[in-house]
Amino acid sequence: MAVASRRMYVTLDSQNKVAYIGFGPQKRGIVSDSVPLSDYADHAGVETLHDLILDFDKRGRLVGIEVMNAKRALPEPLIHEAKRI
């Protein structure tokens, strides 16, 4: 199943080294809960999980992923094409 790329966006705050991968329309205030994955990193043996936070809307749908240390955690082509903020 293909996903329309216009429904996904990637922004990069290069000063703070933080990227955001959003799903759906780019709106402020739709995130009602954030879940850091750092608690699962050691158990899973995946260091990058320390850098990820899942964002959900009020209906429990995934609306975005915050990525700390983006240059370490994401593929270079994604970093290169991200919108700078």
Phi, psi and omega in degrees: 000126179273147178246132180294124183292338180292346178270352178242141177221156179228127175242156181223123170262091187292334178295319180262358178061038182240131176248157175227125176254113184252149179240126182094195182294146181275094182234146174274148173084008180269346180280123178249344180208140178235137182235108176289140181265006182299330179296338183260350187298311183293318179297319182279343182072026181241103184302324183297338179300336176299337186262003186246139175227124179271134178250134182236150175274182184292344177265004178085012180271140177292123180245347179182168178228121174273135182235105175282157182050050188304321183293336177274326190268337186248155177295144182306317180299326179291319176298316183298322184269355182293146176285126180281133177238000000 
